[in-house]
């Protein structure tokens, strides 16, 4: 099960020390878990992506993509920050999933 990140310290740690990768409109930062556990994911979606309805639609898509990656074992434990650039709202679900998987794969060593 994927948990949410809510504390500011984790966001700061992800921004400063997280390994990063980018594919299309998706940038991902990751800090591995110190002990085995579940993945925790946060989403940073700028207002430049669109209004609240558009941003929430993109977030729902990304949550489903994260669940898919976790089910197939491509999303290891740790803290993940998914940063969304403008234009993500115009990308199909399949392309958004491919960009997210590519970025995760670049961080985890190509398995994503």
C-alpha positions in Angstrom: 0.0 0.0 0.0 1.2 3.5 -0.9 1.2 6.0 1.9 1.0 9.8 1.6 3.7 12.2 2.7 2.4 15.1 4.7 5.3 16.5 6.8 7.4 19.4 5.6 10.7 17.8 6.7 10.3 15.0 4.2 9.5 17.4 1.4 12.6 19.4 2.2 14.7 16.2 2.4 13.4 15.1 -1.0 14.2 18.4 -2.6 17.7 18.6 -1.2 19.0 15.0 -1.2 16.7 13.0 -3.4 17.9 11.2 -6.5 16.2 12.7 -9.4 15.1 11.8 -12.9 12.9 13.4 -15.5 10.9 12.2 -18.5 8.5 14.4 -20.4 6.5 16.5 -18.0 7.3 14.3 -15.0 10.2 14.8 -12.6 10.7 12.4 -9.8 12.8 12.6 -6.7 13.5 9.6 -4.4 15.0 9.0 -1.0 15.4 5.3 -0.2 13.8 3.9 2.9 16.4 3.2 5.7 14.5 0.0 6.5 12.1 -2.2 4.5 8.7 -0.7 4.3 6.2 0.8 2.0 6.5 3.5 -0.6 5.3 7.0 0.4 4.4 9.4 -2.5 3.8 13.1 -2.7 2.7 15.2 -5.7 3.8 18.7 -6.5 1.6 20.1 -9.2 2.0 23.8 -10.1 -0.9 26.0 -10.8 0.6 26.5 -14.2 -0.6 23.0 -15.1 -4.2 24.2 -14.9 -7.0 25.0 -12.5 -7.9 22.9 -9.5 -10.1 20.5 -11.5 -7.3 19.9 -14.0 -4.6 19.5 -11.3 -6.8 17.0 -9.4 -7.4 15.0 -12.5 -3.6 14.8 -13.1 -3.1 13.8 -9.5 -5.7 11.0 -9.7 -4.0 9.6 -12.8 -0.6 9.7 -11.1 -2.0 7.9 -8.0 -3.3 5.1 -10.2 0.0 4.9 -12.1 1.9 4.7 -8.7 -0.5 1.8 -7.7 0.3 0.1 -11.0 4.0 0.5 -10.5 3.8 -0.8 -6.9 1.7 -3.9 -8.0 4.3 -4.9 -10.6 7.2 -4.3 -8.2 8.7 -1.3 -9.9 8.2 1.2 -7.1 10.6 0.3 -4.2 10.1 1.5 -0.6 11.1 5.0 0.2 9.9 8.5 -0.2 8.9 9.7 -3.7 8.1 13.2 -4.9 6.4 13.5 -8.3 6.8 17.0 -9.7 4.4 17.8 -12.6 5.3 20.3 -15.3 2.8 22.2 -17.4 1.6 20.2 -20.3 0.9 17.0 -18.3 -2.8 17.6 -18.5 -2.6 17.2 -22.3 -0.7 13.9 -22.2 -2.7 10.6 -22.5 -2.8 8.3 -19.6 -0.6 5.7 -21.4 2.0 8.4 -22.1 1.9 9.7 -18.6 2.4 6.2 -17.3 5.3 5.7 -19.7 7.0 8.9 -18.6 6.5 8.1 -14.9 7.8 4.5 -15.4 10.8 5.8 -17.3 11.7 8.3 -14.6 11.3 5.7 -11.9 13.4 3.3 -13.9 16.1 5.8 -14.3 16.3 6.2 -10.5 16.0 2.5 -9.6 18.5 1.3 -12.2 16.3 0.7 -15.3 13.8 -1.7 -13.9 10.9 0.7 -14.0 
